[in-house]
Amino acid sequence: MTTWDDISFVVRNKNRKRVFNILEKPKTPTQISKELQLNIGYVSNIIIELLKRKLIKCLSPNEKRHRFYKITPKGQNVLKGVREIG
């Protein structure tokens, strides 16, 4: 998929865009949920979608709880595009 496909994927859902933007710094799903005031299940679904596209990665995959996620280098390129278009 091209970067534009990924940019479109991120921006076509406002909460996906919010979660993606907040992951510039490592965060857990619980932190994201509290900070953005979103349901934890909804945040988890968004994280799964972003992981499938390799826009974010898990920094602590061996942990069962308190996993940290952060934007990947591919995700950084997409983030630049997302910010360019607003």
URBELCOR-V109191 format. One record per backbone hydrogen bond with DSSP energy under -1.0 kcal/mol. CO is the residue of the C=O (numbers start at 0). NH is the residue of the N-H. If there is no record, write none. Layout:
BEGIN
co/nh
CO/NH
CO/NH
END
This chain:
BEGIN
co/nh
1/5
2/6
3/7
4/8
5/9
6/10
7/11
12/16
13/17
14/18
15/19
16/20
17/21
20/23
22/70
26/68
27/31
28/32
29/33
30/34
31/35
32/37
38/42
39/43
40/44
41/45
42/46
43/47
44/48
45/49
46/50
47/51
48/52
49/54
50/53
54/71
56/69
59/62
67/58
68/26
69/56
71/75
72/76
73/77
74/78
75/79
76/80
77/81
78/82
79/83
80/84
END
